[in-house]
Amino acid sequence: MRKLFLSLGLSVGVACGAQAQHAVWAAKVVEVSSQKAEGKEAFSPEKVLGEPNAQPLGQISNEAWIPKKEGNNESIEVKFVKSLIAKQVTVVENFNPGSITKIELIDTRGERHQVYENKNPGPIPETFRSLQVTFPAATYRTIGVAVTMNTAKVNGVNQIDAIGIADVVETMVKKEFQGQPAAVSFDSSMVSLGPNVNSKYVDTHPVISPDGRTLFFARQEHPQNVGGTNDPQDVWYSTLANAKTKAFSPAKNIGAPINNAEGNGVASVSTDGNAAVLISLYKPDGSFDRQGASLSKRTRTGWTLPVKMEIDDFYNNDKENIDFFLGTSGKVLLMAVERNDTKGEQDLYVSFLNEDGSTWSKPRNLGGAINSKKADFAPFLAADGKTLYFASEGHGGYGKSDIFYSKRLDDTWTNWTAPRNLGSSINSPDFDAYFTLSAAGDEAFLVSSRNGISNSRDIFRINLTPQFKPEVVTLVRGQVLDASTKKPVMAVIHYENLLTGEEIGVAETNPVDGSYTIVLPSGVQYGYRAEAKDYLAESDNLDVVDRDKYSEVNQDLFLVPFAVGQTIKLNNIFFTQSKYYLRENSFPELLRLVKIMKEYPALEIKLEGHTDNQGDPQLNVKLSQDRVNEVKKFMVGKGISSTRITTEGMGGANPIASNDQEETRKLNRRVEFRITKK
């Protein structure tokens, strides 16, 4: 009968002195079910080759293989440099052990011999395991081993460090792998933000603005809090003082009305920095209720009194803990609460902005891939709208809570990739949470208890490795200006997918200078515009379909006074090259014009077509006339009387930019409409 020894926990045996000539470790990967990386890269299958080397044990290591977790039957087959009449096989599971279901020895003729089976795989309450299977001497010589895993049964990352065989039964693992794991070695790029941000008090819950210029955070029991040292927590902020050195200015208390004598905290800020989601409800009578979220907006004189965010069927069974996060689109609200369908202590949920633009849908649980049987909290959704970072006490890791990473796979918001621990560069044996990063996605800010000032919780910055970065986005900023006076205008920015017409997000301008900031994930052609009372918008567009690097674009938006004689450029009207056929990405712009005509039944307009000066002038006039006729045809087809629309093709007679080079020449190819009657 086969005898099975499991070496569990942190006590690993010692190799005997003469054993080196009787034990061999894998020398070649023959086949693997899934491959996160190739060759010598971190986590590649080749990391199982050779002796165990993924120290410290029980922590994710670059020196161990991670399967992709794409199915229930992950496997790896290895080969040795020489064959043995084996008496044991050892598999070192470096992280999250318990998923191995089958081990087969492969003899020199290629036949397989099963020596281990586990029909009920699952998590083992240890940080690592050296799985040692022993058996009577075989009648064949072993040249290879195949290991099969059911990774779906063990949440989080699974790692295998080494696979070996021996013709003795003594433990193969070397002496230096005994005892406690080595001390955690943190990434050198992880640095404290220093005394301008961190104090001898607890500094926690950082929130960086998408442009990376303003850091909001909470400070507990500080003498300068609104309620003094008896004040549980106030919101503070610091601005980027030096982009090269990445130094922040001395932190300031944000003051009333956001701060009061209760526990105050910013959950997130809007892309433009003009709105802040705050944990708790600020009641008109001055009382405070932690069971909800409030929204404060920036004005010319400061921040408004936070107003309750109305969420359908909102309740939280956890009376102490709650988190929120507003996505950069302004249309998605994440939260960490405990509800009747919660899987653990806290689960992550999502609500969506309703069509009324002010209320939110019933919270939807993000599902079993994200939520564990313990607390899952501190959600942060990257600017790409897909990459989720969150803290968890239930997915395994290095300490009480670790930070994890997952990708949204579809629009159900319940289908996610298996959460991945961000590793020992970010997570420590202590408390790690409240992860935030700017739109650029290069640097992250987080809270940790490690080596802070006076050993309190402090805020750190770290460079993200490529594997944990979100997808590429483009940050667009500018001002909204009156087209006639060039003065700033307070407005709402709308941006949409030009192909589908779907509105992706909304933002508001800064009330002081009319500036705006929006973030556009790559892969889409966008249209965006400003809207304000008594103005008509001149839309703009940006094609980021093929952008593969973070970029920033400066683009002012113009609003035209709604008055007779005013001309508005329709920048988001597109035609087939040198033809008059409308392209589909023109429809959102045209439908808005139709809507305006229906809202103002007395409104009459003149459509004017323009080209550059290239080619035959007469043909250019005809082309421009054909194009505005096509626009009119579309509008009439949507119910607008033809008598309200006149057209004229101008050709290249009225340029608005130089025709000397294509970059400016393309501005002359345009459709405009002039208000002739209001």
C-alpha positions as CSV (number, residue, x, y, z in Angstrom):
1,M,0.0,0.0,0.0
2,R,1.3,3.4,-0.9
3,K,2.3,5.6,2.0
4,L,1.7,9.4,1.8
5,F,3.6,12.0,3.8
6,L,2.4,15.7,3.7
7,S,4.9,18.3,4.9
8,L,2.6,21.1,6.0
9,G,3.1,24.6,7.5
10,L,6.4,26.2,8.2
11,S,8.4,23.1,9.3
12,V,10.2,21.6,6.4
13,G,12.6,18.7,6.6
14,V,16.4,18.6,6.0
15,A,18.1,16.9,3.1
16,C,20.4,14.2,4.3
17,G,24.1,14.5,3.5
18,A,24.3,11.8,0.9
19,Q,21.0,12.6,-0.8
20,A,22.3,14.9,-3.5
21,Q,23.2,11.9,-5.7
22,H,19.7,10.3,-5.3
23,A,17.5,13.3,-6.0
24,V,16.9,15.2,-9.2
25,W,14.8,18.3,-9.9
26,A,12.9,19.2,-13.1
27,A,15.2,20.3,-15.9
28,K,12.7,20.9,-18.8
29,V,9.1,21.8,-19.2
30,V,7.5,19.4,-21.7
31,E,3.9,20.7,-21.7
32,V,1.9,23.2,-19.7
33,S,-1.9,24.0,-19.8
34,S,-1.6,27.7,-19.5
35,Q,1.2,30.2,-19.6
36,K,1.2,33.7,-18.0
37,A,4.7,34.4,-19.2
38,E,7.4,32.9,-21.3
39,G,11.1,31.9,-20.9
40,K,12.8,33.5,-17.9
41,E,10.0,36.0,-17.2
42,A,8.4,36.2,-13.8
43,F,5.8,33.5,-13.1
44,S,6.6,31.5,-16.3
45,P,6.4,27.7,-16.3
46,E,10.2,27.5,-16.4
47,K,10.3,28.8,-12.9
48,V,9.5,25.2,-11.7
49,L,12.9,24.1,-13.0
50,G,15.7,23.4,-10.6
51,E,15.8,23.3,-6.8
52,P,13.3,25.3,-4.7
53,N,14.2,29.0,-4.8
54,A,11.0,31.0,-4.2
55,Q,11.9,32.4,-0.9
56,P,10.3,33.7,1.3
57,L,7.9,30.8,1.3
58,G,4.3,31.6,1.6
59,Q,4.5,34.8,-0.4
60,I,4.0,35.3,-4.1
61,S,7.4,35.1,-5.8
62,N,8.6,35.9,-9.3
63,E,10.6,32.6,-9.1
64,A,7.5,30.3,-9.1
65,W,5.0,29.4,-11.8
66,I,1.5,30.8,-11.8
67,P,-1.2,29.1,-13.9
68,K,-3.7,31.4,-15.7
69,K,-6.6,29.8,-13.8
70,E,-8.6,29.5,-17.1
71,G,-10.1,26.1,-16.1
72,N,-10.4,23.3,-13.6
73,N,-7.6,21.2,-15.1
74,E,-4.4,23.2,-15.0
75,S,-1.4,21.0,-15.5
76,I,2.3,20.9,-16.1
77,E,4.6,18.1,-17.3
78,V,8.4,18.2,-16.6
79,K,11.3,16.1,-17.5
80,F,14.5,15.3,-15.6
81,V,18.1,15.1,-16.8
82,K,18.4,11.5,-15.7
83,S,16.0,8.7,-14.8
84,L,15.6,7.1,-11.4
85,I,13.8,4.2,-9.8
86,A,11.8,6.6,-7.7
87,K,10.5,6.2,-4.2
88,Q,9.1,9.7,-3.9
89,V,7.9,12.7,-5.7
90,T,7.9,16.2,-4.2
91,V,6.0,19.3,-5.4
92,V,6.7,22.6,-3.6
93,E,3.5,24.7,-3.6
94,N,4.9,28.1,-2.8
95,F,1.6,30.0,-2.4
96,N,-2.1,29.0,-1.7
97,P,-1.5,25.2,-1.6
98,G,-4.2,22.6,-1.9
99,S,-5.2,22.6,-5.6
100,I,-3.2,19.5,-6.7
101,T,-5.5,16.7,-7.7
102,K,-3.2,14.2,-9.4
103,I,0.5,13.4,-9.8
104,E,1.7,11.0,-12.4
105,L,5.2,9.6,-13.0
106,I,6.3,9.1,-16.6
107,D,8.6,6.3,-17.4
108,T,11.3,6.1,-20.0
109,R,8.8,4.5,-22.5
110,G,6.4,7.4,-22.1
111,E,3.8,5.5,-20.0
112,R,2.2,7.2,-17.0
113,H,1.8,5.8,-13.5
114,Q,-0.5,7.7,-11.1
115,V,1.0,7.9,-7.6
116,Y,-1.3,10.6,-6.0
117,E,-5.0,11.6,-6.2
118,N,-7.0,14.1,-4.3
119,K,-10.7,14.1,-5.1
120,N,-11.5,17.0,-2.8
121,P,-9.0,19.8,-3.4
122,G,-9.3,22.9,-1.4
123,P,-7.5,25.6,0.6
124,I,-5.0,24.4,3.2
125,P,-4.6,26.5,6.3
126,E,-0.9,27.0,5.6
127,T,0.9,29.6,3.6
128,F,2.9,27.0,1.6
129,R,3.3,23.3,1.3
130,S,6.0,20.8,0.3
131,L,3.8,17.9,-0.9
132,Q,5.9,14.7,-0.5
133,V,4.4,11.5,-1.9
134,T,6.4,8.3,-1.1
135,F,5.8,4.8,-2.3
136,P,7.6,1.4,-2.7
137,A,10.4,1.4,-5.3
138,A,8.9,1.3,-8.7
139,T,9.6,-1.4,-11.3
140,Y,10.3,1.3,-14.0
141,R,12.6,4.2,-14.3
142,T,11.0,7.7,-13.9
143,I,12.1,10.4,-16.4
144,G,9.2,12.8,-16.0
145,V,6.3,14.0,-13.8
146,A,2.9,15.4,-14.7
147,V,1.0,17.5,-12.1
148,T,-2.7,18.3,-12.4
149,M,-4.4,21.0,-10.5
150,N,-8.0,22.3,-9.9
151,T,-7.2,25.9,-9.3
152,A,-10.8,26.9,-9.1
153,K,-11.0,25.2,-5.7
154,V,-8.4,27.4,-4.1
155,N,-9.1,31.2,-4.3
156,G,-6.3,33.5,-5.3
157,V,-3.0,32.9,-7.0
158,N,-1.6,29.4,-7.0
159,Q,2.2,28.9,-7.3
160,I,4.4,25.9,-7.9
161,D,8.1,26.4,-7.2
162,A,9.7,23.1,-7.9
163,I,9.1,19.4,-8.8
164,G,11.5,16.7,-7.9
165,I,11.9,12.9,-7.6
166,A,14.3,10.8,-5.4
167,D,15.1,7.1,-4.8
168,V,15.1,7.7,-1.1
169,V,12.2,8.7,1.2
170,E,14.0,11.4,3.2
171,T,12.7,15.0,2.7
172,M,14.2,16.6,-0.4
173,V,13.8,20.2,0.6
174,K,17.0,21.9,1.6
175,K,17.8,23.1,5.1
176,E,17.6,26.8,4.3
177,F,13.9,26.3,3.6
178,Q,13.2,25.4,7.2
179,G,11.5,27.5,9.8
180,Q,9.8,30.9,9.3
181,P,9.8,32.7,6.0
182,A,12.5,35.2,5.5
183,A,11.7,38.8,6.2
184,V,9.6,40.6,3.6
185,S,11.7,42.6,1.2
186,F,9.8,45.6,-0.1
187,D,10.2,47.2,-3.6
188,S,12.7,50.0,-3.4
189,S,10.2,52.2,-5.3
190,M,7.8,52.1,-2.3
191,V,8.4,55.3,-0.4
192,S,6.6,57.3,2.2
193,L,5.2,60.6,1.1
194,G,7.1,62.2,3.9
195,P,6.2,64.7,6.6
196,N,4.3,67.1,4.3
197,V,1.6,64.4,4.1
198,N,2.3,61.9,6.9
199,S,2.2,62.8,10.5
200,K,2.7,61.0,13.8
201,Y,-1.1,60.5,13.7
202,V,-2.9,58.0,11.6
203,D,-3.0,59.2,7.9
204,T,-5.3,57.0,5.9
205,H,-7.6,56.5,2.9
206,P,-5.7,58.4,0.2
207,V,-7.6,59.6,-2.9
208,I,-5.5,60.9,-5.8
209,S,-7.2,63.1,-8.5
210,P,-7.0,61.6,-12.0
211,D,-4.5,64.2,-13.1
212,G,-2.3,63.3,-10.2
213,R,-2.1,66.8,-8.9
214,T,-4.2,66.7,-5.7
215,L,-4.1,64.1,-2.9
216,F,-7.0,63.9,-0.5
217,F,-6.7,61.8,2.7
218,A,-8.0,61.4,6.2
219,R,-6.1,62.3,9.4
220,Q,-7.2,61.0,12.7
221,E,-7.3,62.8,16.1
222,H,-5.0,65.6,14.9
223,P,-5.0,68.8,17.0
224,Q,-5.9,70.8,13.9
225,N,-8.9,68.7,13.1
226,V,-12.2,70.7,13.4
227,G,-13.0,69.0,16.7
228,G,-9.4,68.9,17.9
229,T,-7.8,65.7,19.2
230,N,-11.2,64.4,20.1
231,D,-12.2,64.6,16.4
232,P,-12.1,61.0,15.1
233,Q,-11.1,62.0,11.5
234,D,-11.0,65.0,9.2
235,V,-10.4,65.3,5.5
236,W,-7.0,66.9,4.5
237,Y,-5.5,67.5,1.1
238,S,-2.1,68.2,-0.4
239,T,-1.1,69.4,-3.9
240,L,1.8,68.3,-6.1
241,A,4.5,70.9,-5.5
242,N,7.2,69.5,-7.8
243,A,6.4,67.1,-10.7
244,K,10.1,66.1,-11.1
245,T,10.7,65.2,-7.5
246,K,7.1,64.1,-6.9
247,A,7.0,66.1,-3.7
248,F,3.7,67.2,-2.3
249,S,3.0,70.5,-0.5
250,P,2.3,70.6,3.3
251,A,-1.1,69.2,3.9
252,K,-4.1,71.4,4.8
253,N,-7.4,70.7,6.5
254,I,-10.1,71.0,3.9
255,G,-12.3,72.7,6.5
256,A,-16.1,73.1,6.9
257,P,-18.6,72.1,5.7
258,I,-16.9,68.8,4.7
259,N,-15.3,68.5,8.1
260,N,-17.2,68.6,11.3
261,A,-16.7,67.1,14.8
262,E,-17.6,63.6,13.5
263,G,-15.5,61.1,11.5
264,N,-15.2,62.6,7.9
265,G,-13.7,60.9,4.9
266,V,-13.4,61.4,1.1
267,A,-14.3,58.2,-0.8
268,S,-13.4,59.5,-4.2
269,V,-13.2,62.7,-6.3
270,S,-14.6,63.3,-9.8
271,T,-12.3,63.3,-12.8
272,D,-12.4,67.1,-12.9
273,G,-11.8,67.4,-9.1
274,N,-15.0,69.5,-8.7
275,A,-17.1,66.9,-6.9
276,A,-16.2,64.7,-3.9
277,V,-18.0,61.6,-2.6
278,L,-18.0,61.5,1.1
279,I,-18.6,58.7,3.5
280,S,-21.7,59.3,5.7
281,L,-24.8,61.5,5.5
282,Y,-24.7,65.1,6.5
283,K,-28.1,65.9,7.8
284,P,-29.5,69.4,7.6
285,D,-29.8,69.6,11.4
286,G,-26.1,69.0,11.8
287,S,-26.4,65.3,12.9
288,F,-24.4,62.6,11.2
289,D,-25.2,59.2,9.8
290,R,-22.6,56.7,8.5
291,Q,-25.1,54.7,6.6
292,G,-24.8,56.3,3.2
293,A,-22.8,58.6,1.0
294,S,-22.9,62.3,0.3
295,L,-21.8,64.5,-2.6
296,S,-20.1,67.9,-2.2
297,K,-19.4,70.2,-5.1
298,R,-16.7,72.9,-5.5
299,T,-18.0,76.5,-5.9
300,R,-16.3,79.8,-6.3
301,T,-16.3,80.2,-2.5
302,G,-15.5,76.7,-1.5
303,W,-17.3,73.3,-1.1
304,T,-21.0,72.9,-0.7
305,L,-22.7,71.2,2.2
306,P,-22.6,67.5,1.3
307,V,-26.0,66.2,0.0
308,K,-27.2,62.6,0.3
309,M,-26.7,60.4,-2.7
310,E,-30.0,58.7,-3.3
311,I,-29.5,55.0,-3.9
312,D,-32.4,52.7,-4.5
313,D,-33.0,50.1,-1.7
314,F,-29.8,51.0,0.1
315,Y,-29.1,49.5,3.5
316,N,-26.0,48.3,5.2
317,N,-26.1,45.6,7.9
318,D,-22.6,46.5,9.0
319,K,-23.0,49.5,11.3
320,E,-19.3,50.2,11.5
321,N,-17.7,49.7,8.1
322,I,-18.6,51.2,4.7
323,D,-16.7,52.3,1.6
324,F,-17.7,54.0,-1.7
325,F,-16.0,54.9,-4.9
326,L,-17.2,57.0,-7.9
327,G,-15.8,55.9,-11.2
328,T,-14.2,58.5,-13.5
329,S,-17.3,58.3,-15.9
330,G,-19.4,59.7,-13.1
331,K,-21.9,56.9,-13.8
332,V,-20.7,54.0,-11.7
333,L,-20.7,53.9,-7.9
334,L,-18.9,51.1,-6.1
335,M,-19.5,50.3,-2.5
336,A,-18.4,47.9,0.3
337,V,-21.3,47.1,2.5
338,E,-23.0,44.1,4.1
339,R,-26.4,43.2,2.7
340,N,-28.8,40.2,2.8
341,D,-27.1,38.6,-0.2
342,T,-23.6,39.3,1.0
343,K,-21.2,36.3,0.9
344,G,-19.0,37.5,3.8
345,E,-18.6,40.3,6.3
346,Q,-18.5,43.0,3.6
347,D,-19.0,42.5,-0.1
348,L,-18.4,44.8,-3.1
349,Y,-21.4,46.1,-5.0
350,V,-22.1,48.5,-7.9
351,S,-24.9,51.0,-8.6
352,F,-25.5,52.9,-11.8
353,L,-26.6,56.5,-12.4
354,N,-30.2,56.6,-13.4
355,E,-31.4,58.5,-16.5
356,D,-32.6,61.3,-14.2
357,G,-28.9,62.1,-13.6
358,S,-29.3,62.3,-9.8
359,T,-30.4,59.0,-8.4
360,W,-28.7,55.6,-8.3
361,S,-29.9,52.0,-9.1
362,K,-30.2,49.2,-6.5
363,P,-26.8,47.8,-5.5
364,R,-25.7,44.8,-7.5
365,N,-23.3,42.2,-5.9
366,L,-20.1,41.9,-8.0
367,G,-20.2,38.1,-7.6
368,G,-18.3,35.2,-6.2
369,A,-15.1,35.8,-8.1
370,I,-14.5,39.1,-6.3
371,N,-16.3,38.6,-3.0
372,S,-15.1,36.1,-0.4
373,K,-16.4,34.8,2.9
374,K,-14.5,37.5,4.8
375,A,-14.3,41.3,4.4
376,D,-13.8,42.7,0.9
377,F,-13.6,46.4,1.0
378,A,-11.8,49.7,-0.2
379,P,-12.8,49.4,-3.9
380,F,-10.9,51.4,-6.5
381,L,-11.9,51.3,-10.2
382,A,-9.1,52.5,-12.5
383,A,-9.8,55.2,-15.1
384,D,-10.2,52.4,-17.8
385,G,-13.5,51.4,-16.1
386,K,-12.4,47.8,-16.2
387,T,-9.5,47.3,-13.7
388,L,-10.6,46.9,-10.1
389,Y,-8.3,47.1,-7.1
390,F,-9.6,46.2,-3.7
391,A,-8.6,45.0,-0.2
392,S,-9.6,41.6,1.1
393,E,-9.2,39.5,4.2
394,G,-10.6,36.4,2.5
395,H,-8.5,35.8,-0.6
396,G,-5.4,34.8,1.2
397,G,-2.1,36.7,1.3
398,Y,0.6,38.1,3.5
399,G,-1.3,39.8,6.4
400,K,-4.6,40.8,7.8
401,S,-5.7,42.4,4.6
402,D,-4.0,42.5,1.2
403,I,-4.7,44.4,-2.0
404,F,-5.9,42.5,-5.0
405,Y,-6.4,43.2,-8.7
406,S,-9.1,41.9,-11.1
407,K,-10.4,42.8,-14.6
408,R,-14.1,43.2,-15.5
409,L,-14.9,40.9,-18.4
410,D,-18.3,42.2,-19.6
411,D,-21.0,44.7,-18.8
412,T,-22.8,42.5,-16.3
413,W,-20.4,43.6,-13.6
414,T,-20.5,40.1,-12.1
415,N,-18.0,38.5,-14.4
416,W,-14.4,39.1,-13.4
417,T,-11.0,37.5,-13.7
418,A,-9.7,35.7,-10.6
419,P,-8.3,38.3,-8.1
420,R,-4.5,38.4,-8.1
421,N,-2.6,39.4,-5.0
422,L,-0.4,42.4,-5.9
423,G,2.5,40.7,-4.2
424,S,5.1,41.4,-1.5
425,S,6.2,44.7,-3.1
426,I,2.8,46.2,-2.0
427,N,1.4,43.8,0.5
428,S,3.0,43.2,3.9
429,P,2.3,41.0,6.9
430,D,0.4,43.9,8.4
431,F,-2.5,46.1,7.2
432,D,-2.5,47.2,3.6
433,A,-5.5,48.8,1.9
434,Y,-7.0,51.9,0.3
435,F,-5.2,51.7,-3.1
436,T,-5.5,54.6,-5.5
437,L,-3.8,55.7,-8.7
438,S,-4.0,58.5,-11.2
439,A,-5.2,58.1,-14.7
440,A,-1.7,57.6,-16.0
441,G,-1.7,54.3,-14.1
442,D,2.1,54.3,-13.4
443,E,2.1,55.1,-9.7
444,A,-0.1,53.9,-6.9
445,F,-0.8,55.4,-3.4
446,L,-1.8,53.2,-0.5
447,V,-2.0,53.0,3.2
448,S,0.3,50.7,5.2
449,S,1.4,50.2,8.8
450,R,5.0,49.4,7.7
451,N,7.7,51.7,9.0
452,G,5.5,54.8,9.0
453,I,6.3,57.9,10.9
454,S,6.1,57.0,14.6
455,N,4.9,53.6,13.4
456,S,1.4,54.9,12.6
457,R,-0.5,54.1,9.4
458,D,1.0,56.2,6.7
459,I,0.6,56.9,3.0
460,F,3.1,55.4,0.5
461,R,3.8,55.7,-3.2
462,I,4.9,52.8,-5.4
463,N,5.6,52.3,-9.1
464,L,3.4,49.7,-10.6
465,T,4.8,46.8,-12.6
466,P,3.3,46.3,-16.0
467,Q,1.3,43.2,-15.1
468,F,-0.7,45.2,-12.5
469,K,-1.3,48.3,-14.5
470,P,-4.8,49.3,-15.9
471,E,-5.5,49.7,-19.6
472,V,-4.4,52.8,-21.4
473,V,-6.4,56.0,-21.2
474,T,-6.2,59.6,-22.6
475,L,-6.7,62.5,-20.3
476,V,-8.4,65.5,-22.0
477,R,-8.4,68.9,-20.3
478,G,-9.2,72.4,-21.4
479,Q,-11.6,75.3,-20.8
480,V,-15.2,75.9,-21.8
481,L,-15.4,79.3,-23.4
482,D,-18.0,81.6,-24.8
483,A,-17.2,81.6,-28.6
484,S,-17.9,85.3,-28.9
485,T,-16.3,86.8,-25.7
486,K,-13.8,83.9,-25.0
487,K,-14.8,84.1,-21.3
488,P,-15.2,81.0,-19.2
489,V,-18.6,79.4,-19.0
490,M,-19.9,77.0,-16.3
491,A,-21.1,74.0,-18.2
492,V,-21.6,70.2,-18.1
493,I,-19.4,68.1,-20.3
494,H,-20.9,65.0,-22.0
495,Y,-18.7,62.4,-23.8
496,E,-19.9,59.5,-25.9
497,N,-19.0,56.6,-28.2
498,L,-19.4,58.1,-31.6
499,L,-20.1,54.7,-33.2
500,T,-22.8,53.6,-30.8
501,G,-24.0,56.9,-29.6
502,E,-23.8,55.7,-26.0
503,E,-23.0,58.4,-23.5
504,I,-19.9,57.2,-21.6
505,G,-19.6,59.9,-18.9
506,V,-20.3,63.4,-17.6
507,A,-18.2,66.0,-15.9
508,E,-18.6,69.6,-14.8
509,T,-16.4,72.6,-15.3
510,N,-14.5,74.4,-12.6
511,P,-16.7,77.2,-11.4
512,V,-13.8,79.6,-11.2
513,D,-12.0,79.3,-14.5
514,G,-14.3,77.0,-16.6
515,S,-11.7,74.3,-16.9
516,Y,-12.6,70.7,-17.3
517,T,-11.0,67.2,-17.3
518,I,-12.3,64.0,-18.7
519,V,-10.7,60.6,-19.1
520,L,-11.2,58.5,-22.3
521,P,-10.2,54.8,-22.3
522,S,-8.5,53.6,-25.5
523,G,-10.2,51.6,-28.2
524,V,-13.0,54.1,-29.0
525,Q,-13.6,57.2,-31.1
526,Y,-15.2,59.8,-28.8
527,G,-17.3,62.9,-29.2
528,Y,-17.5,65.4,-26.4
529,R,-19.3,68.7,-25.9
530,A,-20.2,71.3,-23.3
531,E,-23.8,72.2,-22.5
532,A,-25.0,75.3,-20.7
533,K,-28.2,77.3,-20.6
534,D,-28.8,79.7,-23.5
535,Y,-25.9,78.3,-25.5
536,L,-25.4,75.9,-28.3
537,A,-22.5,73.5,-28.2
538,E,-19.7,73.1,-30.7
539,S,-18.7,69.4,-30.2
540,D,-15.2,68.0,-30.6
541,N,-13.9,64.5,-31.1
542,L,-10.9,62.4,-30.4
543,D,-10.0,59.0,-31.9
544,V,-8.1,56.9,-29.4
545,V,-8.8,53.5,-31.0
546,D,-5.1,52.6,-31.5
547,R,-3.5,54.5,-28.6
548,D,-1.2,52.2,-26.6
549,K,0.4,54.7,-24.2
550,Y,-1.0,57.2,-21.7
551,S,-1.3,60.7,-23.2
552,E,-2.8,64.1,-22.3
553,V,-4.6,66.3,-24.8
554,N,-5.4,70.0,-24.3
555,Q,-8.7,71.0,-26.1
556,D,-10.8,74.0,-25.3
557,L,-14.6,73.7,-26.0
558,F,-16.7,76.6,-27.3
559,L,-20.3,77.5,-26.6
560,V,-22.2,79.7,-29.0
561,P,-24.9,82.1,-27.7
562,F,-28.3,80.9,-28.9
563,A,-29.1,84.0,-31.1
564,V,-30.0,84.8,-34.7
565,G,-26.9,85.2,-36.9
566,Q,-24.7,82.9,-34.8
567,T,-22.8,80.1,-36.6
568,I,-22.1,76.7,-35.0
569,K,-19.6,74.2,-36.4
570,L,-20.7,70.6,-36.5
571,N,-17.3,69.0,-35.8
572,N,-18.6,65.5,-35.4
573,I,-20.1,65.1,-38.9
574,F,-18.1,62.6,-40.9
575,F,-18.3,61.6,-44.6
576,T,-16.7,58.9,-46.7
577,Q,-13.5,60.4,-48.2
578,S,-14.2,62.6,-51.2
579,K,-17.8,61.5,-51.1
580,Y,-21.0,62.9,-49.6
581,Y,-22.1,59.6,-47.8
582,L,-22.6,60.1,-44.1
583,R,-20.7,57.8,-41.8
584,E,-22.4,56.2,-38.9
585,N,-20.3,58.0,-36.3
586,S,-22.1,61.2,-37.5
587,F,-25.5,60.1,-36.2
588,P,-25.1,61.2,-32.5
589,E,-24.3,64.7,-33.6
590,L,-27.1,64.9,-36.1
591,L,-29.6,63.4,-33.7
592,R,-28.8,66.2,-31.2
593,L,-29.4,68.8,-33.9
594,V,-32.7,67.1,-34.6
595,K,-33.6,67.3,-30.9
596,I,-32.8,71.0,-30.8
597,M,-35.0,71.6,-33.8
598,K,-37.9,69.8,-32.1
599,E,-37.4,71.6,-28.8
600,Y,-37.6,75.0,-30.6
601,P,-40.3,74.6,-33.3
602,A,-39.8,78.2,-34.6
603,L,-36.0,77.6,-35.1
604,E,-34.8,77.8,-38.7
605,I,-31.2,77.2,-39.9
606,K,-29.0,77.3,-42.9
607,L,-26.6,74.4,-43.4
608,E,-23.3,75.5,-44.9
609,G,-20.7,73.1,-46.4
610,H,-17.0,73.9,-46.7
611,T,-14.0,72.1,-48.2
612,D,-10.3,72.8,-48.4
613,N,-8.7,74.3,-51.6
614,Q,-7.3,71.1,-53.0
615,G,-8.6,70.0,-56.4
616,D,-11.1,71.5,-58.8
617,P,-12.9,74.5,-57.2
618,Q,-16.2,73.7,-59.0
619,L,-16.1,70.1,-57.9
620,N,-15.4,71.2,-54.3
621,V,-18.5,73.4,-54.4
622,K,-20.6,70.5,-55.7
623,L,-19.1,68.2,-53.0
624,S,-19.9,70.6,-50.2
625,Q,-23.4,71.2,-51.6
626,D,-24.0,67.4,-51.8
627,R,-22.8,67.0,-48.2
628,V,-25.1,69.6,-46.7
629,N,-28.0,68.2,-48.8
630,E,-27.3,64.8,-47.3
631,V,-27.4,66.3,-43.8
632,K,-30.7,67.9,-44.5
633,K,-32.1,64.7,-45.9
634,F,-31.2,62.9,-42.7
635,M,-32.9,65.6,-40.6
636,V,-36.1,65.6,-42.7
637,G,-36.2,61.8,-42.3
638,K,-36.3,62.3,-38.6
639,G,-39.3,64.6,-38.8
640,I,-38.0,68.1,-39.3
641,S,-39.8,70.1,-42.0
642,S,-37.7,70.8,-45.0
643,T,-38.9,74.4,-45.0
644,R,-37.0,75.1,-41.8
645,I,-33.6,74.1,-43.4
646,T,-31.8,75.8,-46.3
647,T,-28.5,74.7,-47.6
648,E,-25.5,76.2,-49.4
649,G,-22.2,74.6,-50.6
650,M,-19.3,77.1,-50.3
651,G,-16.5,74.9,-51.5
652,G,-13.1,76.3,-50.4
653,A,-14.2,80.0,-50.4
654,N,-14.2,80.5,-46.6
655,P,-11.2,78.9,-45.0
656,I,-10.8,79.2,-41.2
657,A,-7.2,77.8,-41.2
658,S,-4.2,77.6,-43.5
659,N,-4.4,75.3,-46.5
660,D,-0.6,74.9,-46.6
661,Q,-0.4,71.7,-44.6
662,E,-2.8,68.8,-43.8
663,E,-2.9,69.4,-40.1
664,T,-4.6,72.8,-40.5
665,R,-6.2,72.1,-43.9
666,K,-8.5,69.5,-42.4
667,L,-10.1,72.2,-40.3
668,N,-11.5,73.8,-43.4
669,R,-13.4,70.6,-44.3
670,R,-16.5,71.2,-42.2
671,V,-20.3,71.6,-41.9
672,E,-21.8,74.5,-40.1
673,F,-25.3,75.8,-39.4
674,R,-26.3,79.4,-39.1
675,I,-29.4,80.4,-37.0
676,T,-31.7,82.3,-39.4
677,K,-34.8,82.5,-37.3
678,K,-35.4,81.8,-33.6
